[in-house]
């Protein structure tokens, strides 16, 4: 028979494993980690009438690296909590639906291969000045471009900041 203190220790350990496995509110994972660290210090969400942009930053000594920036063109998409946005392909006007870039201090900006497939889902918010929380999962097309054939997943939680782009307010 287990003592009560053993049960409590086991419960605390189990909760710790679950939390580690789920990642934090702002986290990245995926096979792109073979190219660079996916450690995140903070996340910034920008929003305007044309796009949602999620940027993951990492403090790196005196520098701040842009670990990954996901830009999602919102043309033809109703970006609201609960709806899934397909990140592959193009918008009705032919612009890539999603692009990803990485920029570490002292290195050139690296634009990833086109997104092959994936989705983004908001759990909350999405508008300017709204707490915005969600996640995405995607894979890049195979080929010779940076990150080709790899995957990237992320969770994010931050207040969306107005990215400008015109006088008309978001719906």
Secondary structure, DSSP 8 states (H G I E B T S, - for coil): ---HHHHHHHHHHHHHHHHHHH--SSEEESGGGGTS----SEEEEEE-SSEEEEEEEEEETTEEEEEEEEEEE-TT----TT-EEE-SSB-TTS-BSEEEEEE-TTS--EE---EEEEEEEEEE--STTSEEEEEEEEEE-SSSSTTTT-EEEEEEEEEEEE---SSS---
